[in-house]
Amino acid sequence: MAPRHYARDMTVGRPNILFLYADQHRADVLGSAGDEVVVTPTLDRLASTGLRCSGAWAESPVCQPSRASVLTGRYPTDHGILGNFNGDCSPDWATFPKALQAAGYETATIGKTHFSAWPMGPNGPVDAAPPADEWIAGFGFDHVVEEFDRYVHVGKQQTPYMRFLADHDALEPYRDEVAARFRIGDRHWEAVTSPLPQELDLTSFLAAEAERWLDRRSGEQPWFLQLSFVQPHVPLMGDPVWAAHYADAEIERTAPTVPEPDNEAWSAHLALLRGHSHSELLTDEYVLAGARQYYAMVSLIDQKIGELLDLLERRGELDNTLIVYAADHGEMLGDHGLMAKMNFYRSSVRIPLIIRPPAGVAPVVHDGPVQAFDAVATMLDAAGTDLEGSSARSLMPLLDGEESHRDAAVSMIRMRPTMPTWIAVTDGRHRLTFDADTGEAAELFDLESDPDETTNLASRASEEHVEALRALALATIT
């Protein structure tokens, strides 16, 4: 099957677009990426009939700025949100769902948006009751089902999923388990099997909402559906079926070395992350237990995507649907003595990114630098439109046989307004992290000879090499 450029093939027409977006799914926990333990047949099938970008980077290794970048096709230094809950976006901004609406698409978002601080931060629409459908709709969505994350479910807000569990007399046992592992506490990273049956899991609920929307809609206009899974984000809580599957699985703990930073401020940043991770608890046994639940969550996502694709096939829509799978960032899972994200190690900054054009193509794997928001440009390319002010680039030419895409990928973060802004850049061979204000290098790794990022070369490299990478980063984002 020869590659085809569907965006410019007028015999195909404008496809439907299914954007599958996971929360905290690291790039290597995928069968098609070489993981022989995880069960992801649906995602592997998409990769085998499309494009898999093994070098895709999130624009930020933390939820809100990453999601705001995907929404707008802009880098965090452009839209101004560089950390969770220390900035907010506006419905007045140009967004890719608005561009799709203007192109004649019916649009829907089901699951987690979190491109704004709401509902857990102080800067959102405080007068709007969750899920604030009308406000989220202002970003370009005709239909909204919002689920922020599972920590919200222990509070006073009422979300669609909480009402669903209450209707099934299952809310309280679920809330008890989440509350016991609430964020920041010393049980934050503790593994547990969900007390709920698989059919009541949040992933199952969101997939069912997506199926309901597809079944209810009518008309001839093309559709765009963003199905944003809340998992495999912590709590590390898999459903009982998949948790049982992985109960005895041996999952290798990768990248155990803790590199030495060459910058006092970056050292302080990593110390903050170690405190957040409760690094003193991260024994091999502890991390393995968490990894098993993490894998269980990934496999349930894959299962539910498979069921959704079966529905599209029954409806006769699968071969006219562009399918994109991505995540907002990765998960450390104990690598370098850390959990979560908020750094530029490969487990945190890299994401799985799969583009499956309508009817599929011969498989393509691209190892070079790619930005997560390039998936947005690809979707808009297929729809025959674009996004004002976007820095994203369509990945469709890679399906036409082009071998290069970007010279570099860039990611950035500022944990708090009073803390430094950190920028990381990769040219595919090296990764440099530096202070955006001072230009001082904090980390430099040769990803070819040192893929586990164990030896920091920042103090050993020539100033010319560091400056070249720094200049590449600044040229990329300006």
PATI-635951 format. One line per 3 residues: number of its first residue (from 1); their letters; for each residue x, y, z of C-alpha. Coordinates in nm, 2 decimals. Example, Ala and Ser with C-alpha at 12.3 -4.5 7.8 and 13.67 -1.06 7.14 Angstrom:
<logus>
1	AS	1.23,-0.45,0.78 ~ 1.37,-0.11,0.71
</logus>
This chain:
<logus>
1	MAP	0.00,0.00,0.00 ~ 0.17,0.32,-0.11 ~ 0.16,0.63,0.11
4	RHY	-0.11,0.88,0.01 ~ -0.15,1.25,0.11 ~ -0.51,1.25,0.21
7	ARD	-0.53,1.62,0.28 ~ -0.48,1.69,-0.08 ~ -0.66,1.39,-0.24
10	MTV	-0.99,1.54,-0.35 ~ -1.13,1.20,-0.42 ~ -1.13,1.12,-0.05
13	GRP	-1.30,1.44,0.07 ~ -1.28,1.59,0.41 ~ -1.25,1.31,0.66
16	NIL	-1.40,1.28,1.00 ~ -1.13,1.33,1.27 ~ -1.10,1.12,1.59
19	FLY	-0.84,1.27,1.83 ~ -0.76,1.03,2.11 ~ -0.57,1.21,2.38
22	ADQ	-0.43,1.03,2.69 ~ -0.31,1.19,3.02 ~ 0.05,1.10,3.12
25	HRA	0.11,0.81,2.88 ~ 0.48,0.77,2.83 ~ 0.61,0.70,2.48
28	DVL	0.77,0.36,2.54 ~ 0.47,0.19,2.70 ~ 0.34,0.07,2.37
31	GSA	0.38,-0.26,2.19 ~ 0.47,-0.09,1.86 ~ 0.74,0.10,2.05
34	GDE	0.91,-0.22,2.15 ~ 0.75,-0.29,2.49 ~ 0.69,-0.67,2.50
37	VVV	0.49,-0.66,2.82 ~ 0.21,-0.41,2.76 ~ -0.10,-0.52,2.57
40	TPT	-0.19,-0.25,2.32 ~ -0.32,-0.43,2.00 ~ -0.54,-0.15,1.89
43	LDR	-0.28,0.12,1.91 ~ -0.03,-0.11,1.75 ~ -0.27,-0.18,1.46
46	LAS	-0.31,0.20,1.41 ~ 0.07,0.23,1.40 ~ 0.09,-0.05,1.15
49	TGL	-0.14,0.14,0.91 ~ -0.01,0.49,0.97 ~ 0.27,0.71,1.10
52	RCS	0.43,0.66,1.44 ~ 0.66,0.95,1.56 ~ 0.90,0.80,1.81
55	GAW	1.07,1.14,1.87 ~ 0.76,1.34,1.95 ~ 0.80,1.59,2.24
58	AES	0.54,1.77,2.45 ~ 0.57,2.15,2.43 ~ 0.58,2.13,2.81
61	PVC	0.62,1.83,3.04 ~ 0.32,1.92,3.25 ~ -0.06,1.91,3.18
64	QPS	-0.19,2.27,3.14 ~ 0.08,2.43,2.93 ~ 0.10,2.12,2.71
67	RAS	-0.27,2.11,2.65 ~ -0.28,2.49,2.59 ~ -0.01,2.44,2.33
70	VLT	-0.21,2.17,2.15 ~ -0.53,2.38,2.17 ~ -0.36,2.68,2.00
73	GRY	-0.06,2.54,1.81 ~ 0.16,2.78,2.00 ~ 0.46,2.73,2.23
76	PTD	0.41,2.81,2.61 ~ 0.64,3.12,2.58 ~ 0.39,3.25,2.31
79	HGI	0.06,3.18,2.49 ~ 0.20,3.25,2.83 ~ 0.10,2.94,3.03
82	LGN	0.42,2.77,3.15 ~ 0.30,2.57,3.45 ~ -0.01,2.43,3.61
85	FNG	-0.24,2.68,3.77 ~ -0.02,2.99,3.71 ~ -0.19,3.12,3.39
88	DCS	-0.51,3.08,3.19 ~ -0.63,3.08,2.84 ~ -0.92,3.26,2.70
91	PDW	-1.21,3.16,2.47 ~ -1.11,3.47,2.26 ~ -0.80,3.29,2.15
94	ATF	-0.77,3.12,1.80 ~ -0.80,2.75,1.86 ~ -0.79,2.45,1.63
97	PKA	-1.15,2.34,1.72 ~ -1.27,2.68,1.62 ~ -1.09,2.64,1.29
100	LQA	-1.26,2.31,1.24 ~ -1.60,2.46,1.32 ~ -1.53,2.74,1.06
103	AGY	-1.45,2.46,0.81 ~ -1.79,2.30,0.86 ~ -1.71,2.04,1.12
106	ETA	-1.94,1.94,1.41 ~ -1.71,1.93,1.71 ~ -1.71,1.75,2.05
109	TIG	-1.48,1.71,2.35 ~ -1.53,1.43,2.60 ~ -1.30,1.39,2.89
112	KTH	-1.02,1.61,3.03 ~ -0.95,1.95,2.88 ~ -0.73,2.12,3.14
115	FSA	-0.60,2.39,2.91 ~ -0.72,2.63,3.17 ~ -0.66,2.63,3.55
118	WPM	-1.03,2.55,3.62 ~ -1.18,2.38,3.82 ~ -0.89,2.34,4.07
121	GPN	-0.71,2.67,4.02 ~ -0.81,3.03,4.11 ~ -0.81,3.17,3.76
124	GPV	-1.10,2.99,3.59 ~ -1.47,3.07,3.56 ~ -1.54,3.06,3.93
127	DAA	-1.90,3.14,3.89 ~ -1.96,2.84,3.66 ~ -2.07,2.51,3.81
130	PPA	-1.87,2.21,3.68 ~ -1.85,2.10,3.41 ~ -1.89,2.45,3.28
133	DEW	-2.00,2.32,2.94 ~ -2.09,2.66,2.80 ~ -1.75,2.81,2.89
136	IAG	-1.55,2.52,2.74 ~ -1.77,2.53,2.44 ~ -1.64,2.88,2.37
139	FGF	-1.30,2.73,2.27 ~ -1.47,2.56,1.97 ~ -1.68,2.27,2.09
142	DHV	-2.04,2.20,2.00 ~ -2.07,1.92,2.26 ~ -1.89,1.90,2.59
145	VEE	-1.85,1.63,2.86 ~ -1.58,1.75,3.10 ~ -1.40,1.54,3.35
148	FDR	-1.10,1.72,3.50 ~ -0.92,1.44,3.69 ~ -0.99,1.18,3.95
151	YVH	-0.88,1.40,4.24 ~ -1.18,1.62,4.17 ~ -1.41,1.33,4.25
154	VGK	-1.33,1.36,4.62 ~ -1.44,1.72,4.64 ~ -1.78,1.90,4.64
157	QQT	-1.80,1.94,4.26 ~ -2.04,1.72,4.08 ~ -1.92,1.58,3.75
160	PYM	-2.09,1.36,3.50 ~ -1.89,1.06,3.61 ~ -1.97,1.12,3.98
163	RFL	-2.33,1.12,3.90 ~ -2.29,0.81,3.69 ~ -2.12,0.63,3.99
166	ADH	-2.39,0.75,4.23 ~ -2.66,0.61,4.01 ~ -2.48,0.27,4.03
169	DAL	-2.42,0.30,4.41 ~ -2.05,0.29,4.35 ~ -1.93,0.65,4.43
172	EPY	-1.83,0.61,4.79 ~ -1.59,0.31,4.77 ~ -1.42,0.47,4.47
175	RDE	-1.39,0.81,4.65 ~ -1.24,0.64,4.95 ~ -0.96,0.49,4.74
178	VAA	-0.88,0.81,4.56 ~ -0.89,1.01,4.88 ~ -0.64,0.77,5.04
181	RFR	-0.40,0.85,4.76 ~ -0.47,1.21,4.72 ~ -0.20,1.43,4.55
184	IGD	0.11,1.53,4.75 ~ 0.04,1.29,5.03 ~ 0.28,1.01,5.11
187	RHW	0.05,0.75,4.95 ~ 0.02,0.95,4.63 ~ 0.21,0.69,4.43
190	EAV	0.08,0.38,4.60 ~ -0.06,0.12,4.37 ~ -0.41,-0.01,4.42
193	TSP	-0.67,-0.21,4.21 ~ -0.99,-0.02,4.16 ~ -1.29,-0.13,4.37
196	LPQ	-1.51,-0.08,4.07 ~ -1.58,-0.33,3.79 ~ -1.43,-0.25,3.45
199	ELD	-1.76,-0.13,3.31 ~ -1.77,0.14,3.58 ~ -1.42,0.26,3.53
202	LTS	-1.37,0.62,3.42 ~ -1.21,0.52,3.09 ~ -1.51,0.30,3.02
205	FLA	-1.74,0.58,3.10 ~ -1.57,0.83,2.87 ~ -1.56,0.58,2.58
208	AEA	-1.93,0.51,2.63 ~ -2.00,0.89,2.62 ~ -1.81,0.91,2.29
211	ERW	-2.01,0.62,2.15 ~ -2.34,0.79,2.26 ~ -2.24,1.11,2.09
214	LDR	-2.16,0.93,1.77 ~ -2.48,0.74,1.78 ~ -2.69,1.05,1.84
217	RSG	-2.55,1.28,1.58 ~ -2.71,1.30,1.24 ~ -2.64,1.50,0.92
220	EQP	-2.39,1.50,0.65 ~ -2.13,1.74,0.79 ~ -1.79,1.59,0.89
223	WFL	-1.73,1.55,1.26 ~ -1.44,1.60,1.50 ~ -1.43,1.42,1.83
226	QLS	-1.17,1.48,2.10 ~ -1.18,1.19,2.34 ~ -0.95,1.28,2.62
229	FVQ	-0.88,1.00,2.86 ~ -0.80,1.10,3.22 ~ -0.58,0.79,3.27
232	PHV	-0.31,0.66,3.30 ~ -0.25,0.96,3.52 ~ -0.22,0.88,3.89
235	PLM	-0.38,0.75,4.11 ~ -0.21,0.43,4.00 ~ -0.54,0.24,3.99
238	GDP	-0.62,-0.01,3.72 ~ -0.95,-0.19,3.67 ~ -0.97,-0.54,3.82
241	VWA	-0.96,-0.73,3.49 ~ -0.64,-0.57,3.36 ~ -0.49,-0.54,3.70
244	AHY	-0.52,-0.92,3.73 ~ -0.36,-0.96,3.39 ~ -0.05,-0.77,3.51
247	ADA	-0.04,-0.90,3.86 ~ 0.27,-1.11,3.81 ~ 0.42,-0.92,3.52
250	EIE	0.79,-0.84,3.53 ~ 0.82,-0.48,3.41 ~ 1.18,-0.35,3.39
253	RTA	1.26,-0.03,3.58 ~ 1.45,0.18,3.33 ~ 1.71,0.46,3.38
256	PTV	1.78,0.41,3.75 ~ 2.07,0.65,3.76 ~ 2.03,0.99,3.91
259	PEP	2.23,1.24,3.69 ~ 2.42,1.52,3.86 ~ 2.30,1.86,3.75
262	DNE	2.54,2.14,3.67 ~ 2.33,2.42,3.78 ~ 2.22,2.52,4.13
265	AWS	1.87,2.63,4.03 ~ 1.81,2.31,3.83 ~ 1.94,2.11,4.12
268	AHL	1.68,2.29,4.34 ~ 1.42,2.20,4.08 ~ 1.51,1.83,4.09
271	ALL	1.50,1.84,4.47 ~ 1.15,1.98,4.45 ~ 1.05,1.69,4.22
274	RGH	1.21,1.43,4.45 ~ 1.00,1.57,4.73 ~ 0.69,1.55,4.52
277	SHS	0.78,1.20,4.41 ~ 0.85,1.08,4.77 ~ 1.17,0.94,4.63
280	ELL	1.26,0.77,4.95 ~ 0.97,0.53,4.89 ~ 1.06,0.43,4.54
283	TDE	1.21,0.08,4.59 ~ 1.20,-0.15,4.30 ~ 0.91,-0.34,4.45
286	YVL	0.71,-0.02,4.51 ~ 0.77,0.10,4.15 ~ 0.69,-0.24,4.00
289	AGA	0.35,-0.24,4.18 ~ 0.27,0.10,4.04 ~ 0.39,0.01,3.69
292	RQY	0.16,-0.29,3.69 ~ -0.14,-0.06,3.76 ~ -0.02,0.19,3.51
295	YAM	0.00,-0.08,3.24 ~ -0.35,-0.19,3.33 ~ -0.48,0.16,3.27
298	VSL	-0.30,0.18,2.93 ~ -0.45,-0.15,2.82 ~ -0.80,-0.05,2.92
301	IDQ	-0.76,0.27,2.71 ~ -0.65,0.05,2.42 ~ -0.94,-0.19,2.47
304	KIG	-1.19,0.09,2.47 ~ -1.04,0.25,2.16 ~ -1.08,-0.08,1.99
307	ELL	-1.45,-0.09,2.08 ~ -1.49,0.26,1.95 ~ -1.32,0.17,1.62
310	DLL	-1.55,-0.13,1.59 ~ -1.85,0.11,1.62 ~ -1.71,0.33,1.34
313	ERR	-1.66,0.03,1.12 ~ -2.02,-0.08,1.18 ~ -2.13,0.27,1.09
316	GEL	-1.92,0.26,0.77 ~ -1.72,0.56,0.89 ~ -1.38,0.40,0.98
319	DNT	-1.23,0.43,0.63 ~ -1.32,0.80,0.62 ~ -1.18,0.89,0.96
322	LIV	-0.84,1.04,1.04 ~ -0.73,0.89,1.37 ~ -0.47,1.06,1.60
325	YAA	-0.34,0.92,1.92 ~ -0.13,1.13,2.15 ~ -0.07,1.23,2.52
328	DHG	0.00,1.55,2.70 ~ 0.33,1.43,2.84 ~ 0.49,1.11,2.99
331	EML	0.54,0.96,3.33 ~ 0.87,0.89,3.51 ~ 0.76,0.56,3.68
334	GDH	1.06,0.57,3.90 ~ 1.32,0.66,3.64 ~ 1.60,0.87,3.78
337	GLM	1.44,0.83,4.12 ~ 1.13,1.03,4.02 ~ 0.76,0.99,3.96
340	AKM	0.52,1.21,3.75 ~ 0.67,1.46,3.51 ~ 0.79,1.83,3.52
343	NFY	1.13,1.75,3.38 ~ 1.29,1.68,3.04 ~ 1.40,1.32,3.08
346	RSS	1.27,1.11,2.80 ~ 1.01,0.93,3.02 ~ 0.85,1.27,3.09
349	VRI	0.89,1.48,2.78 ~ 0.83,1.22,2.50 ~ 0.48,1.12,2.41
352	PLI	0.33,0.84,2.19 ~ 0.21,1.00,1.86 ~ 0.03,0.80,1.60
355	IRP	-0.14,0.93,1.28 ~ -0.36,0.69,1.10 ~ -0.50,0.84,0.78
358	PAG	-0.84,0.73,0.64 ~ -0.82,0.37,0.51 ~ -0.46,0.35,0.63
361	VAP	-0.12,0.35,0.46 ~ 0.19,0.15,0.46 ~ 0.35,0.20,0.81
364	VVH	0.60,0.48,0.86 ~ 0.82,0.53,1.17 ~ 0.98,0.88,1.20
367	DGP	1.25,0.90,1.46 ~ 1.34,1.27,1.42 ~ 1.22,1.57,1.62
370	VQA	0.84,1.63,1.62 ~ 0.63,1.86,1.83 ~ 0.31,1.73,1.99
373	FDA	0.11,2.01,1.84 ~ 0.22,1.90,1.49 ~ -0.07,1.66,1.52
376	VAT	-0.30,1.96,1.53 ~ -0.16,2.09,1.20 ~ -0.20,1.75,1.05
379	MLD	-0.57,1.73,1.15 ~ -0.63,2.08,1.01 ~ -0.44,1.99,0.69
382	AAG	-0.67,1.69,0.64 ~ -0.97,1.93,0.70 ~ -0.84,2.17,0.44
385	TDL	-0.78,2.46,0.68 ~ -0.52,2.61,0.91 ~ -0.48,2.79,1.24
388	EGS	-0.39,3.16,1.27 ~ -0.07,3.22,1.47 ~ 0.02,2.85,1.49
391	SAR	0.38,2.72,1.50 ~ 0.27,2.37,1.42 ~ 0.36,2.18,1.11
394	SLM	0.16,1.91,0.93 ~ 0.30,1.56,0.94 ~ 0.13,1.46,0.62
397	PLL	0.45,1.50,0.41 ~ 0.61,1.22,0.61 ~ 0.34,0.99,0.47
400	DGE	0.44,1.11,0.12 ~ 0.79,0.99,0.17 ~ 0.97,1.29,0.31
403	ESH	1.24,1.19,0.56 ~ 1.29,1.51,0.75 ~ 1.03,1.72,0.94
406	RDA	1.20,1.95,1.20 ~ 1.55,2.04,1.29 ~ 1.46,2.04,1.66
409	AVS	1.18,1.99,1.92 ~ 1.15,2.22,2.22 ~ 0.98,2.19,2.56
412	MIR	0.96,2.43,2.85 ~ 0.83,2.48,3.20 ~ 0.81,2.73,3.48
415	MRP	0.68,2.57,3.80 ~ 0.58,2.90,3.96 ~ 0.59,3.26,3.85
418	TMP	0.88,3.33,4.08 ~ 1.09,3.04,3.96 ~ 1.31,3.01,3.65
421	TWI	1.18,2.93,3.30 ~ 1.35,2.61,3.18 ~ 1.38,2.53,2.81
424	AVT	1.49,2.20,2.67 ~ 1.58,2.13,2.31 ~ 1.67,1.82,2.11
427	DGR	1.82,1.80,1.76 ~ 1.75,1.42,1.77 ~ 2.11,1.35,1.89
430	HRL	2.15,1.57,2.19 ~ 1.93,1.72,2.45 ~ 2.01,2.05,2.62
433	TFD	1.83,2.21,2.92 ~ 1.90,2.57,3.00 ~ 1.78,2.87,3.20
436	ADT	1.58,3.09,2.97 ~ 1.68,3.40,3.16 ~ 2.05,3.35,3.21
439	GEA	2.12,3.11,2.93 ~ 2.31,2.88,3.17 ~ 2.31,2.52,3.07
442	AEL	2.19,2.27,3.33 ~ 2.19,1.94,3.15 ~ 2.33,1.80,2.82
445	FDL	2.30,1.44,2.71 ~ 2.42,1.25,2.41 ~ 2.10,1.05,2.34
448	ESD	2.27,0.82,2.09 ~ 2.54,0.69,2.31 ~ 2.36,0.75,2.64
451	PDE	1.98,0.69,2.58 ~ 1.92,0.65,2.95 ~ 2.05,1.00,3.02
454	TTN	2.29,0.89,3.28 ~ 2.59,1.12,3.21 ~ 2.54,1.49,3.22
457	LAS	2.79,1.65,2.97 ~ 2.69,2.02,3.04 ~ 3.02,2.10,3.21
460	RAS	3.23,1.91,2.97 ~ 3.09,2.02,2.64 ~ 3.24,2.31,2.44
463	EEH	3.07,2.64,2.47 ~ 3.03,2.64,2.09 ~ 2.82,2.32,2.11
466	VEA	2.60,2.45,2.40 ~ 2.55,2.78,2.22 ~ 2.46,2.61,1.90
469	LRA	2.19,2.41,2.07 ~ 2.07,2.71,2.27 ~ 2.04,2.91,1.95
472	LAL	1.85,2.63,1.78 ~ 1.60,2.63,2.06 ~ 1.54,3.01,2.04
475	ATI	1.52,3.00,1.66 ~ 1.26,2.73,1.69 ~ 1.03,2.91,1.92
478	T	1.06,3.26,1.77
</logus>
